[in-house]
Amino acid sequence: QHSNNQALINSLNRMGAGTADDAVTAGEKLMGTLQRGMDTERGSVNALYAQARDSQGRSFPLDGHSFTTTASRLLDDNLLGGALPQGVQTHLNRIAQGEVPFTVDYAEQLKTAIGKLQRFTHDGQTRMALGLVRQALDETPVMGLGNAGPAAGARGVGGNQMYAGGAEMGEQAVDAFNRARLANAKLMKRIERLPGLKAVYEGSATPDDFIQHHVISRSAKAADVNTLATELQRTDPAALDVVRSSIAQHLKTAAMGAASDEVGKFSASGYNRAMIALGPRKLRAFFTKEEIAQLKAVGKVAQYTTAQPAGSAVNNSNTGAMLAGHGLDFLDRLAGKVPIVGDIVQGTVRGRQQAQALDVGAALTRQQARQQRKQGQSPRMTFGALMAAMEGEQ
């Protein structure tokens, strides 16, 4: 039994429990991986914005009258004029009155400000009003040569020479900003939909409970865990091994508590409860099909080799109670399929079979009792025969 117990523990150690990092170290590794992924993508977004800002077309004028007219109409049609923040309304008034040079660059700054306001407001009508102004900005045309008013003139170097390329320069600048904004929107959308990534982005994540909170806990949704695995795989596949080892360590702790490998007793019930709590979808995010089969096999073998079946209270020697009923057949089949538990199974099954074969007296007593039950007789046994049967079981 001691050998079986050690074999179960060793099987989890080989799955990563024996080399798992402590919670803080594992959390720091995962948070670092996620942060590096965001930094890389943020660098690409910044490069696109820099490219857009460096274009001469960023100073090309937009049609301010068209913008303010469209924005006002959209707000009035949806009865949202009063929901627009005062700061944005002030910008619209200044553009309508020609007080500012309404250029591609100015419009991009206004879009950035609107985006921040939308993210941090909890008022639905305000978000809708800001969205309508943003829609009007996206639909605003670049002004043609000679049509720009005094306040909408270009701010770029070269004065009127920039008009030599016509409105195309302005359109190209708008497209450049749109590409940068789209890349940034994709990054932010991914951050918003993944709790673990969002916690790292906002600085609210803590290393000591990161894996517990975002992977192992029942509150961590399986879909989010799978998305987290994909994010880690994208940046550094080695980070998946950190999670695998932490999960194996979690299962080992559920089975043994804080006991060391030398003295700990493997609890089948504790292990299987932890496996059920994790669920197959979370396990599939980090383990192969074969590895999951081995993890499940450890739980089943532990149940058959350490749990005492109901009704076997008189037997505490871990022989007869160890492998009862269909458990014997199951373990025998399992030994040839799952190498990780083969050593446990072969020795246990063969030893039990040999013990039953040599215990002739007990076998005859049980056979006589079965025949009497078939004939409707009550199984009458002498005290000596009863003791012999009990000793045979023990």
N, C-alpha and C positions, 0 to 999 in steps of 0.2 A: 504493500500500500504506500509506503514511503517512496519507493521508486516511481510508482505511478504519479504521486503528487509532484515529485520533482520533474517528471517528464512533462506534465501539464504546464508547470511554471517555465520550463526551458523552451517550450513551444512558443510561448508569448515573448520570451526574451529574443528568440530568433526573428520574430516579427517586428522587433524594434524596441520592445519594452526595456530590454537590457541596456540599451545605449541611448535612451531618450534623454533629451535635455530637461532641465527643470523648467517650471512654468514660465519664469521670467525670461530666461534665455530663449526659449522657444517662441514666446510672444515677441521679443525684440527682433528675432530673425524674420518672422512673418511680417511684422509692421515695417521693418526695413525694406523687405522685398516689395511690398505694396507702395511704399513711398518712392522707391527708385523707379517703379513703373510709371507712377504719376509724374515724376520729375522729367522722365524721358519724353513723355507725351506733351507735357507742358512746354518743354523746350521746342518741340515741333510747332506747337500753336504759336508760341512767341515769335518763331522764325517767320511764320506766315504773316503775322501782324507787322513785323518789321519790314517785310517785303512790301506790304501794302502801303505802309507809311512812307517808305522811301520812293514810291512812285510819284512822278510829277502830277499825275491825274488826281492825287488826293486833294489838291487845291482847286479843282475845277468846281464852278458854281452849280448848285442845284436850283430847281424851280421852287422857291420858297412859297410863292402864292399857291401853287398847286398842292404843296404839302399841307399848309395850314387849312386850306379849303377842304381837302379830303379828310383830314383829321377831325375837323369840326363836324362835318357831315356824319362821319361814322359814330362819333360820340353822341350826337343828337338823335340819330336813328335808333340807338340802343339805350337812350335815356341815361347816359353815363357821364354827362358833362360835369356834374358835381362831384363825381368820384375820382377825378384826375387830381393827383397831388399838385399842390400850388407851385412847387418848383418847376415841374414840367410845363404847367400852364404858362408860367412866366417865359419860358423858352419859346413857346408857340407865339406869344404876343410879340416878343422881340423880333422873331423871324418875320411875322406878318407885317410889322412896321418897318422892316428893312434896317433895323438897328445893328444887326450882326452880319458878318459875311457867311452866308449859308452855303458852305462848301461840302464836298465829300467828307473831308476830315471832321468838320463840325458835326455833320450828321452821324458819323461813326461814334464820336464822343457821346452824343445824345443817346444813341442806341445802347452803348455800354451802361450809361446811367440808368436807363429804363430797365435793362436786364437785372441790375442789382436791386432796384426797387421791387421788381416782381418776385425775386427770390426771397426777400426778407419781409414782405407784407403778408398778413394773414387774412386780409379782407378780399373776398372774392370779386366784388365789384371794382375795386381798385386795380386788381390784376387784369381784369377784362379791359378796363379803360386804358391802361398802359399798353396792353396788347394791341389795341386799335390804333394807338399813336404809332407804335412800332410798325404795324401794317402799312400805315400811310407813308412812313419813312421809306420802307422797302419799295413802295410804288412810285416814289418821287422821281421824275425824269431829270436827266442832266440837261442844263440849258444850252441851247445852240449858240454859235458864234454871233456876237453882237447883241444878244438878247439879255445879257446880265445887267442887273441894276447896279447902282453905285455901291450898295452895301453887300452885294453878292459877288463882288469881284474876286479874282484869284489872289491868294496870299503867297503863291509859290514864287520861286526865283525865275526870272526871265520875263516877267510882265506879260504883255500881250502875245509874246512869241509862243507861249504854251497853247494858244488857240490854233496854231498851225496844223495840229493833228485833228482839229475838229473835236466833236464831243466824244470821240472814241477813247481818248485818254481818260476822261472822266469815267466812262463806262468800265474801262479796264481796272481803274482804281476801285470802283464799287465791287467788281467781281473779285478782286484780290481780298478786299475786306470780308466779303461774303464767304470765301473759302476759309479764311482764318476763323471767322465766327462759327462756321459749321463744324470745324475741327474742335473748337472749344466747347460747343454745345454737346458734341458726342462724348467728350471727356466728362463733362459735368453730369450728363444723363447717366453714364455708367457709375459715377460716384454716388449719385442720389439713390440709385436702385439697389446698391450693395451696402448694407449696414456696416460691415467691417471696413470697407474702403472709405466710406463716409466718415467713420469715427477717426481714422488715420488722417484724413484730409482736414477735419475740423480740429484735430489735436485733442480729442476727448478719449482716445483709446489708451488703455493701460496694459503694459506687457504681462503682468502677473495673471490676468484672467482673460487674455485675448482669445486663446484657443477654447477655453471653457465656455466663454460667452458667445462666441461666434461660430463654433463648430459642435461642441459636445452637448451643450445645454439643450434641454427640450424646447426652450424658447427660440433657438436658432432654427429657422425654417430650412427644410431640405433643399428647396430651390435656391435659397441664398448661399447655402454651403456649397452647392454645385457651382454656382457662379463664382464664389470665392476661389474654388479649386481652379477654375478656368483662368481667373486673373493671375493666380500664382504661377500656373503653367506658362502663361504668356511672358512673364517677366523672368522667372527662374524656376525651372522644373525641380531643382534640388529642394526647394521649399516644401514640395509635397511630401518628401521623406520626413521632414520635421513634424508635419501633421500626423503622418502614419505612425511614427514612433510615439507621439503623444497619445494617440488613440489606443495603441497597444498598451501603453503604460496605464491609461485610464481603466482599461478592462482588467489589467492585472491588479490594480488597486481595489477594484470592485470585488475581485475574487479573494484577495488576501489582506486587504487593509494595509496597514503600515508595516506589517511583519516582513522580516528579511526572507530571502529565498531559502535559507537553511532551515528555518523553523516555521515558516508560514504554512498554513493549511489551505488548500485550494477549495473555495466555496463554489459549487456548481450553481446554486441559486443566485448568488451575488453576481457571478459572471454573466449568466443568462439574462438577468434583469438589465444589466448594463448593455448587453447586445441588443435587446428588444428596444431599449430607450433610444439607442443610436439609430436603428432602423436600416433597412437595406439601401435606401437612396443615398444616405450620407456615406455609408461604407463604400458604395460604388464610386464615389467621387475621388477616393484616394487608394483603394485596393483593387487588384485584379479579381476576376471571377474565381480563379483558383485560390487566391489568398482568402477570399471571403468564405469559400468552402472549408478551408482549413480552420478559420476562426469559428465557424459554426460547429465543425467536428470536435474542436476542443471542448465546446460547451456540452455536446452530447456525450462525449466520452467521460467528461467530468461527472455528468449526471449519473451515468451507469456505474462508474467506479467509486464514487464517493457518497452517493445518496442511498439511504436505506429505504427500500420499498415499504409501503403501508402493510401492516400485519406481520412484520418480521422483527418485532421488538425483542423477542427472546434471543435473537442472533445478533451479536455485536462483534463478531470476529472478522467481519469484512470478507467472508468467503461466500456462504450461501446467499446473504443479503446483497452481495456485491453485484452479482449478475443473475437477475431473476427474469424468468419468462423470455420474452422476445429480445431482451437486451443482449443475450448471448449471441443469437443469430446476427443481430445488427452489428455488434462489434466485430464479429468474425468477417463480415462483408466489408466493413469499413477499413479494416487493417490493410487490405490490398489496394485500396483506392486513395487513402490519404496518408502519405508517408509520415507526416508530422506526428501522428498518433499510433503508428504501426507498432512501435515497441511496447506501448502500453497494452494494446489490444492482444497481441500475440501471446505475451506472457500470461496475461490475466485469463484469457479464454482457454488456453491450453491447460493451465494449472487447474482451472475449475472443472474442465472435462475429465482430466485424469483423476481428480479427487472423487468425482461422481462414479467413475468406472471402478475404482478400488473399493468404494463403500458399498459392498454387496448387501450387508445386513440392512442398511437403511433403505436401499433400493427395493429389497424384497418386502419390507414393511409397508412402503408406500404403494407397491403394486397390490398387496393384499387389501389395503384400505380402499383403493380404487375399485377393485372387484366387488367388495362388499357394498359400496355405494351404488354400483350398477345394479346389484341384485336387490336393492331396497333394504339392505341390512344396515344397522348402525355399526360403525367400525369399533369393535371391542378389542382393546389392547391391554395386555398386562402392564403393570408398572415397569417391569424390566424392559418390555418391548418399547414402551413410550420413551424411557430413558435412552434406549439404544437409538431410537429415531432422532431424539434431540442431540445426542452426542454425534450422530452421523452428520447432522446439519452443521454442527459446530466444528 
